Amino acid sequence: MYIKDLLSKRDLSSENPVKKDIIKSKNFNIVLVSLEKGQEIDPHPEPYAVFFLVLKGAGLFTNKEGKFELKKNDSLFIEANEIRGIKCFEDLVIMGVQDGH
């Protein structure tokens, strides 16, 4: 699969954050998470590890170690079953690479 512009694959909703599958395999999944300014994903645990890379925008990311302000080109790794949350400061697009749980 060849993708020239990953940001062109994003979807936005003024109602809720949008998670879009880009690649799903037995070993890993790649998703795009898009949030409009002011949207949040409350801290919650997930059964898979994930690596987040901010492609556009900025936000406050929460994990077990605290809160981190991330902007374009910043990244964060979160272990399986660890809490994760996002508060969006401006339109935000994140690539997530999830383990294949």
N, C-alpha and C positions, 0 to 999 in steps of 0.2 A: 504494500500500500504506500502510495506517495501522496503527501499532503504538502502543498506549496505554502499555504498560509493557515496555520492552525487557528488563528483568531477568527478567520472567516467561518469556522465551523461552530462558533458559539451561538447560543440562543439566549435571549433576554426576556424577562417577564417582570412587569411592574408589581406583580402579586407576590411572587416567591423566587428564591434562588432556583436556578436551573442547572441540573446535572445531566450532561450528555455523554454517552459512551462513544469513544473514538475507536478503541481496539479492545476486544475481549478475547483472552486466551486462557488456557488452563494454568499458566504460570503468573500472569499479571494482567491488569486492566488499566487502560489509560482513559481518563475522563476529563472533560472540561466542566468546570463549575463557574457559573456566571452569576454575579450579584449586582444589582443596581445600588447606587448610593443609599445608605441607610438600612439596607437589608441585613439580616443576621441569621446565622445558624447557631442555635443555642448549644453550649457545650454538652456533648454526649459521647458515650463510648461506641466504638465500632469493632467488629471481630477481625478486622484486617489492618495490617500496617499500610501506611501511605506516605508518599513523598509528594509534597506540594511545591510547585514552582509558580510564582506570580508572573503572569504574562503581561498584565495590564492593571493599573490602578494601585490601591493601597487599602490595607485593613489591619485589624487587630486579631491575631490568631491566638487561641488558647490551647495549651496542652498541660500535662501534669506538672511541668516545670514553671508554668506561669503564663504571662501574656507577652506577645511579641508583635511589634508593629513591622509588617512586611510591605515592601513595595516592589515594583517591577524588577525582575531578576533575582529577588530574594527567595529563599527556600526554607523548608522545615520538614523534618522527618518525624513521624508519629508512630509509635509501636501499636501493635494489635491490642485491643481492649483498653486503650488509653483514651481519655477524654480528648475531644477536639471541638473547637468552635471558631466561628469567624464573625466579626463585626466589620461591616464594609464602610470605609470612609469616603470612597468615590467609586464609580463603576469599576468592578473588579472581575478579572478573568484569571482563573487558576487552572493549571494542568495538575491533575493528580495521577500518580502512578501507584496503583494498589497491588499488594501481593495477591496471588491467585486464590487465597483461602479456599 
